[in-house]
């Protein structure tokens, strides 16, 4: 049997369960192991599974649909198992013709998410010592009335960050969160305090509507890791990551350093680049949401706190990088150019040795 095993989020690695799940499932056949999130892959590296788990830059539904596997198994450890149930339910609605099994390690349950997955679910549960439970279904989460599109954020909890395509657009005040879109823009919501700055970022990066977006809720991307990988690889040139982190590991393996734009982006990028021993320049404006419980900064890095990081990032891209996302100059040369360019709007400069 060919099995596609897709891990979700970091905690299943941090608790040492990913390796146990992989070892158990491997007795059923050939296993192709993937993960679609940067933070989860960082946890895989920290746990020693970086060479086994492949990082994907596609939606999980796309990974499953394009696979030649006989069955797809989705595995996670969720502080609120309902979030992972909702995640698997949404994926099952987008994938046709593939048996899907859910393994939720916190509640120790295995769920046959789709028809035809019952036998594999039973075998997986027996191997792990988990219980088989019925599929969890949710009410319709997208609907339209007049010219407006409504999208319910499934399994949200008060205090959760609400993310659309990885951008924080608000914070939940209720367990019933609904986003409202009109004329291609998010214009309101129920059970959520919207974040104007986040909505502006979302539009600038190419928002294509709630129906086709990835919408999620969480309180924390990752807690304090139990261990940290130490990686070594040479690189040349400097790249820019502007409010996006999908390419972090690919860039960290080949560049000398990186410019990160955005508070949370800077903290996430710094934490990854520290593992590779490579410096970053972070451009921030002080509106970090606190997605990471801990972020370590690499040596020889520079942090600039400016008035508006969005505008500063665009200026740096045009004036220092020539409108590109990568230049072949050294990190030291690029960093000093950026410091000089942004000096008029810089409030704080931090240099790390």
C-alpha positions in Angstrom: 0.0 0.0 0.0 1.3 3.5 -0.9 0.6 5.9 2.0 0.8 9.7 1.9 1.4 10.9 5.5 0.9 14.6 6.0 1.7 16.2 9.4 0.0 19.4 10.5 1.6 22.0 12.8 4.6 21.7 15.1 3.4 20.1 18.4 3.2 16.6 17.0 7.0 16.8 16.5 7.7 18.7 19.7 6.0 16.0 21.8 8.0 13.3 20.1 4.9 11.7 18.5 5.6 12.2 14.8 8.3 9.6 14.7 6.2 7.1 16.5 3.3 7.7 14.2 5.6 7.4 11.2 7.2 4.2 12.5 3.8 2.6 13.2 2.3 3.4 9.8 5.4 2.3 7.9 4.4 -1.3 8.8 1.4 -0.9 6.5 3.4 0.0 3.3 5.5 2.6 1.6 5.1 6.0 3.3 5.6 9.4 1.6 5.8 12.0 4.4 5.0 15.7 3.8 4.2 18.9 5.7 2.8 22.1 4.3 3.8 24.6 7.0 7.1 26.3 7.6 6.9 26.2 11.4 6.0 22.5 11.3 8.9 21.8 9.1 11.2 23.7 11.5 9.9 21.4 14.2 10.6 18.4 12.0 14.2 19.6 11.6 14.5 20.0 15.4 13.2 16.5 16.0 15.6 14.9 13.6 13.0 14.2 10.9 14.1 16.9 8.4 15.4 14.4 5.9 12.3 12.3 6.1 9.6 15.0 6.0 9.4 17.0 2.8 8.3 20.6 3.0 5.5 21.5 0.5 4.5 25.0 -0.8 1.0 23.8 -1.8 -2.3 23.4 -0.1 -2.7 20.0 1.5 -5.8 19.3 -0.7 -3.5 19.8 -3.8 -0.8 17.5 -2.4 -3.4 14.7 -1.9 -5.1 15.2 -5.2 -1.9 15.0 -7.2 -0.5 12.0 -5.2 -0.7 8.4 -6.5 -1.2 7.2 -3.0 -3.8 4.6 -2.0 -4.7 6.5 1.2 -3.8 9.8 2.7 -3.3 10.1 6.5 -3.4 13.5 8.2 -1.7 13.6 11.6 -1.5 16.3 14.3 -1.5 17.1 18.0 -4.0 19.8 18.6 -4.6 21.6 21.9 -8.2 21.9 20.6 -8.9 18.7 18.6 -12.0 20.3 17.1 -9.7 22.5 15.1 -8.0 19.5 13.4 -11.4 17.8 12.9 -12.5 20.9 11.0 -9.2 21.1 9.1 -9.6 17.5 7.9 -13.3 18.0 7.1 -12.5 21.0 4.9 -9.8 19.0 3.0 -12.1 16.1 2.4 -14.5 18.5 0.7 -11.8 19.5 -1.8 -10.4 16.1 -2.5 -12.3 13.5 -4.6 -11.7 9.8 -4.9 -9.0 9.4 -2.2 -9.5 7.7 1.2 -8.5 10.1 4.0 -7.8 9.1 7.6 -7.3 11.6 10.5 -5.0 10.8 13.4 -5.4 13.3 16.3 -2.8 12.5 18.9 -4.0 14.7 21.7 -7.4 12.9 22.0 -5.8 9.7 20.7 -8.4 9.1 18.1 -8.3 7.9 14.5 -11.2 8.9 12.2 -12.1 7.6 8.7 -12.8 11.0 7.2 -14.0 9.7 3.9 -15.9 6.6 2.7 -13.5 3.8 2.0 -11.1 4.7 4.7 -12.6 2.6 7.5 -10.3 -0.4 7.1 -7.1 1.6 7.1 -8.4 3.7 10.0 -8.9 0.5 12.1 -5.5 -0.8 11.3 -3.8 2.5 12.1 -5.7 2.8 15.4 -4.7 -0.8 16.4 -1.0 0.0 15.7 -1.1 3.3 17.7 -3.3 2.1 20.5 -5.8 4.8 19.7 -9.6 4.7 19.4 -11.6 4.8 16.1 -14.3 7.4 16.3 -16.9 8.5 13.6 -16.3 11.2 11.1 -17.0 14.8 12.4 -19.1 17.0 10.2 -19.6 20.8 10.3 -22.3 23.1 9.0 -21.8 24.9 5.7 -19.1 27.5 6.2 -19.4 29.6 3.0 -22.6 31.3 1.8 -23.6 34.3 -0.2 -26.4 36.8 0.3 -26.9 39.6 -2.2 -23.5 40.9 -3.1 -21.8 39.7 0.0 -19.8 36.5 0.8 -19.8 35.1 4.3 -17.3 32.6 5.7 -17.5 31.0 9.1 -14.1 30.2 10.8 -14.7 26.7 12.0 -13.7 25.7 15.6 -12.5 29.2 16.5 -12.1 30.2 20.2 -12.1 33.5 21.9 -8.5 34.9 21.8 -7.6 33.1 18.6 -5.8 35.0 15.8 -7.8 34.9 12.6 -5.6 34.3 9.6 -6.4 34.6 5.9 -3.7 33.3 3.6 -1.3 33.5 6.5 -2.0 37.1 7.3 -3.5 38.0 10.7 -6.7 40.0 9.9 -8.2 40.0 13.4 -8.7 38.4 16.8 -11.7 36.3 17.8 -14.0 37.6 20.5 -16.4 34.6 20.3 -16.5 30.9 19.3 -18.8 31.9 16.4 -16.6 33.9 13.9 -17.9 35.0 10.5 -15.9 37.1 8.0 -17.8 39.3 5.5 -16.5 40.1 2.0 -18.0 42.6 -0.4 -16.5 43.8 -3.8 -13.4 41.7 -3.3 -12.5 43.1 0.2 -13.1 41.9 3.7 -15.5 44.6 5.0 -16.7 43.3 8.3 -17.1 40.4 10.6 -19.0 38.9 13.5 -17.3 37.6 16.7 -13.9 39.2 15.6 -12.0 42.5 16.1 -10.6 43.1 12.7 -7.1 44.5 12.2 -7.0 47.2 9.6 -3.3 46.9 9.0 -3.6 43.2 8.4 -6.5 43.7 5.9 -4.3 46.3 4.0 -1.5 43.7 3.8 -3.9 41.1 2.6 -5.1 43.3 -0.2 -1.6 44.4 -1.2 -0.5 40.7 -1.5 -3.4 39.8 -3.8 -6.5 38.8 -1.9 -8.8 36.8 -4.3 -11.9 36.3 -2.1 -12.9 34.3 1.0 -14.2 31.3 -1.0 -10.7 30.6 -2.5 -8.6 31.6 0.5 -7.1 29.6 3.3 -8.8 30.7 6.5 -7.7 29.5 9.9 -7.5 30.4 13.6 -4.8 29.8 16.2 -3.4 31.1 19.4 0.2 30.3 18.8 2.3 28.9 15.9 4.7 27.1 18.2 5.5 26.9 21.9 9.1 26.8 23.2 10.9 24.0 21.2 12.4 21.2 23.3 15.5 21.2 21.0 16.9 23.3 18.2 18.6 21.9 15.0 22.0 23.4 14.1 22.5 23.4 10.3 25.5 24.6 8.3 25.5 25.6 4.6 27.2 28.4 2.7 25.3 30.9 0.7 25.6 34.0 -1.4 23.6 37.1 -1.9 20.7 38.6 0.0 16.9 37.9 -0.4 13.9 39.7 0.8 10.8 38.3 2.5 8.0 40.9 2.8 5.2 39.7 5.1 5.6 36.1 3.9 7.6 33.1 5.1 6.9 30.3 2.8 10.4 30.3 1.2 12.3 30.6 4.4 14.1 27.2 4.4 14.8 27.2 0.7 16.4 30.7 1.0 18.2 29.9 4.2 20.0 27.0 2.5 21.4 29.2 -0.3 21.7 32.9 0.6 24.2 34.7 2.9 21.4 36.7 4.6 17.9 38.0 4.3 15.8 41.2 4.7 12.6 40.4 6.6 9.7 43.0 6.5 7.1 42.9 9.2 7.2 42.2 13.0 6.0 38.6 13.1 7.7 37.9 9.8 11.0 39.1 11.3 10.6 36.9 14.4 9.7 33.8 12.4 12.5 34.3 9.8 15.1 35.1 12.6 14.2 31.9 14.4 14.8 29.8 11.3 18.0 31.6 10.2 19.5 31.3 13.6 19.5 27.5 13.1 21.4 28.0 9.8 23.8 30.5 11.5 23.0 33.2 9.0 22.1 36.9 9.7 18.9 38.8 9.1 17.9 42.4 8.8 14.5 42.9 10.3 12.3 45.9 9.4 9.6 46.3 12.0 7.1 48.9 13.2 6.2 47.5 16.6 2.9 45.7 15.9 3.9 42.1 16.5 1.0 39.9 17.4 3.1 37.3 19.3 2.6 34.2 17.1 5.9 32.7 18.5 6.5 31.8 22.1 10.2 32.2 21.5 12.3 33.6 18.7 16.1 33.5 18.7 18.0 36.1 16.7 21.1 35.1 14.7 24.5 36.8 15.4 25.4 39.8 13.3 21.8 40.6 12.6 20.3 44.1 12.5 16.8 45.2 13.6 15.3 48.5 12.5 12.1 49.8 14.1 10.6 52.3 11.6 7.3 54.3 11.4 5.6 51.9 8.8 7.3 48.7 7.8 5.1 48.2 4.7 6.3 51.5 3.2 9.9 51.0 4.3 10.0 47.5 2.8 8.7 48.8 -0.6 11.3 51.6 -0.5 14.1 49.1 0.2 13.0 46.8 -2.6 13.0 49.6 -5.2 16.1 51.5 -4.1 18.4 48.8 -2.8 17.3 45.6 -4.5 16.3 47.2 -7.8 12.7 46.0 -7.6 13.8 42.4 -7.2 13.6 39.9 -4.3 17.3 39.0 -4.5 20.7 40.7 -5.1 24.1 39.1 -5.3 25.8 41.7 -3.1 27.1 40.8 0.4 24.9 41.0 3.4 27.1 43.6 5.0 27.0 45.9 2.0 23.2 45.5 1.6 22.5 46.0 5.3 24.4 49.3 5.5 22.6 50.6 2.4 19.3 49.8 4.1 20.3 51.4 7.3 21.3 54.6 5.5 18.2 54.7 3.3 15.8 54.3 6.2 17.6 56.5 8.7 15.0 59.4 8.4 12.2 57.1 9.5 14.1 54.8 11.9 13.2 55.0 15.6 15.4 52.3 16.9 18.5 50.5 15.5 19.6 47.2 17.2 22.8 45.5 16.1 23.6 42.0 17.4 27.1 40.7 17.7 
